[in-house]
Amino acid sequence: MPDRLVAPHGGRLVDLQVGSGRRAELLAASANWPSWDLTARQSCDLEMLANGSFSPLTGFLGQDDYESVCLTMRLADGTLWPMPITLDVPEELACVGTTLALRDPEGVMVAALEISEAWQPDTEQEAKEVFGTTDPTHPGVAKLFAANPWYVAGRLEVTNPPAHHDYLELRRTPAELRAHFEELGWTKIVGFQTRNPMHRAHVELTLRAAREIGANLLINPSIGQTKPGDVDHHTRIRCYRAVMGGYPDGQATLSLLPLAMRMGGPREAVWHAIIRKNHGVSHFIVGRDHAGPGKDRRGEPFYGPYEAQELLAEHTAELGIEMVPFRQMVYLPDEDRYHPVDEVAAGTETLDISGTELRRRLAEGAEIPSWFSYPEVVAELRRSYPARRHQGFTVFFTGLSGSGKSTIANALVTKLAEEGSRHTTLLDGDLVRKHLSSELGFSKEHRDVNIRRIGWVASEITRHGGAVVCAPIAPYDSVRKEVRSLVAPAGGFVLVHVATPLSVCEARDRKGLYAKARAGTVKEFTGISDPYEEPTDAELRIDTTNVSAEAAAQQIVDHLREEGYLG
């Protein structure tokens, strides 16, 4: 049984799943409990807690453990644990003494939390201590600052672990994976963490690591939330399956980890090592800038290139897991092989393709050489990320009423129809209000809901290769950014600010809305009694004071052609 397996911290692997009798009791009682629908990250955390991946944790952290972890990387009892695992909820659910039904997106209760602690965290202090920064360009910090204002903790009982319908044979719990290693007769196992597709260099470095210490390999990618903009997990898993053929028979196995990464650099490396030790791994590869989120808003890396290796090295003896430092592999074209960069003689020609360069080649449909990746991996990437001329895109207008958005949008749709390579959908502000959002008013909350609906529809059309033209007012910067983040992973996103001055818009007002707003008979009117937040991230800025709709539409067509979306 899972609770009899010894975990690396000296205790037992935690198993929070209740038996059938207790499950029935909890499900019957839950009809009278308040409910909380878990976010994607919370669902990942719950699954990792439930199956023992987060051993020795027995639930979401209480306040003493939380504060100790943030400050010292240890639980209140001194056990090494570097990452706060917390459950954030709205204030109305943070009630000590109540039991909270935790539910999945379909409303199925997956766990019961008997709340014994509730507190308001200082998230800015948490960001400083855990991530070493309060810069919201750090994805972990951004998530933290967007969290609900209360943390809750207490007795956690899991009734139905989060359900999955994909790759079930690759989803092994710590107990199952340890048993699998025992069946295979593996005693030394090198774990490899990744959130990106693997190419030839990754296979070479993992093989070299395994051979040097006489071990087998666990390819253990994180498939929960990673960094915004990363390759989706379905595409990555197809790529991982493809590269497994690059390993000798019996050398490596693939298992998926439903981990929601925090991109926490050094602390995350220690956290990853603990998790892999729980899964039965004896050695763990830690790379340059392991789990780093890239650069801050000043263009500087959030973490030093070897901080993660240094921090984990301090704790390997305590953890009982050996660190294998990642060495960047480069291709030597004269020898047709990969070699560690630090062992290459000065003056030797080397080749490499960065992630940025790979994305460029995919977007442009350019060649990706066989020395860099496997044909099967490239084929999978091209299926999910076709060249821009085959991708969908969204053109999203924003501007004051009367600025010319709808007129330009109609002209653009006509030009795209004339161009002939795209089926185009127009989501005009008035039409959306009539057919999709007729029940909404014009409060900020309702305007945001309306724009989110437009963004969701646009993202779905874009995802399936269509072209979308959206022409709402969209006055608020934050929700425009939400729409960008929703659409951009699916294809192209072009924000067009129709920056016609207010005085011109008012002079054009055929419906008399500005006059009514000035008189106070129309409330919450953008530009008069409600603010318009001008975008700073628009790809195009067009003032229609002296520019015709046809000329403005042509500017957008030219931009789409330059970016590769039109032939």
Beta strands, then each sheet from edge to edge (+ up, - down):
strand 1: 35-37
strand 2: 87-89
strand 3: 99-103
strand 4: 109-119
strand 5: 150-158
strand 6: 189-192
strand 7: 216-219
strand 8: 252-254
strand 9: 283-286
strand 10: 322-325
strand 11: 329-332
strand 12: 337-340
strand 13: 393-398
strand 14: 424-428
strand 15: 467-471
strand 16: 492-498
strand 17: 540-542
sheet 1: 1+ 3+ 4- 5+ 2-
sheet 2: 8+ 7+ 6+ 9+ 10+
sheet 3: 11+ 12-
sheet 4: 14+ 15+ 13+ 16+ 17+
end
